[in-house]
Amino acid sequence: MNTAVAPLDLARADVVASPDSVNHSLLRFLTCGSVDDGKSTLIGRLLYECGAVFDDQLGALDNDSKKFGTQGAELDFALLVDGLSAEREQGITIDVAYRYFATPRRSFIVADTPGHEQYTRNMATGASTADLAILLVDARKGLLVQTRRHAFIASMLRVRHIVLAVNKMDIVGFDKSVFDRIVRDFENVSRTLGFTSIAAIPVSAKDGDNVARRSSRAPWYRGPALLEHLETIDVDAGQANDAAFAMPVQWVNRPDLDFRGFAGTIASGLIHPGDEVRVLPRGQRSHVARIVTYDGDLAHARAGQAPVLTLADEIDVSRGDLLVGASSRIASGSTITAQVFWTVETPLRAGQRYLFKLATFETQAEIAALHHAIDVNTYKPAAAETLPMNGFGVVTIRLDKPAVFADYADSKELGGFILIDRFNNDTVAIGLIGSNAAPQETAETAAKKVRWPLWLERKIGVAGTEQRAVFMRRASTDAASAIPLTAAVYVASGSIVTGVAVAALDLALRPIIRLYASRAMQRWRKRQDDLNADGGGI
């Protein structure tokens, strides 16, 4: 079997299965990219190079490689992370596989995500908690549609650091021109994605070139090996550490009559006993009496910890409420504009209703408008009336009760939400709230767009670019049909005035009848949905 680069000489005490026992920084990263670009092989090789594959695991890998492997007589390192039987049979990644390892310099949690378009939602799951993404590209194929899609999802979920790993360089003879072309292509498509850093590394995941240390087969490459880059990159640079305190309430802890506390994971900030807090969305105020944990009371708690807070006053606090610092300016409302990633085969359409879940808050919601889609090839807005599976777009969502939320750029916990099908519990969309999700229009489009008074928009239901376009198309069709109607009435009555009057009345009544028929249909559908959700009223 070919192991072109020998494993690093690391002491077993320095390589652990879990990062918890190593007292240094933790990096969460994921591998992504199109199918068969070598994501699982790269992670398996990285674990092997770090000495994180023990002798019994290596023996099992040798046996599995002979049975399921795709590398002939050589070790198939992808099998270290592709554990599902369906993954081994098909030679693909389906679910997200998490692995934990460490070096003397840093601890790591890596998420190996699938490349198949069908499982793109699983890639988004892995990206939601990552600080860095390794985006693999097959040197023979270059950037593909799925490569661009994964890059956009990483940007959308605020993964700010990218490693462009150009894999299978051994197949193209470590040709520098191939590597340079792929790097240029990615620089061109990623200019609008807002990445803080992009490091391009030529690798051979199968043979280990430039994975754990520099390879002599690419003498023209002067940068660090992949592992060295992962060990040294600072992913916390530029992040604000003075965020206001916020904690979604997950559970009201009431073990007996003498104790009432509120459990949850702190989303941001720092809290001490005695600090004043507000309960949103209702706005009651109180002070923190105690910060309770299983190991005893704490003098303070910070983001990421999950304590139980007791308050000095007996006020109404429930699951889904948000405890915030007294000076917090966090927003609340029942209408939000957000960027969404659609994850199911049934397309998104305006007017559909779903379960909206943000942190611990849940309510019914309706997609009020689809403003535009986002072209995955150009990352630019595109007119659309629906979103297909794996489509991106900007929508306005109307909630049945007010939610408390933040810009996703400021808080992933309070700015990210999901939409859930109320009947089969499928997650149909991932959504991000924030100013970046505002409908984008060119100056030309804005100048041409019909402007309506607010009271008229509420009456005729044309708030939003797509709704205005639909309204104008229908108005044009109605006007065109008025011409033959006028002629017919004129022929029948002999009076042109009568013909014009009848056509004008028809034009006036059509949108009114259409509006009230549409609203009646929406009310009927909502009643049917509510009945079905309640078990048909039984």
Disulfide bonds with the S-S distance in Angstrom:
none
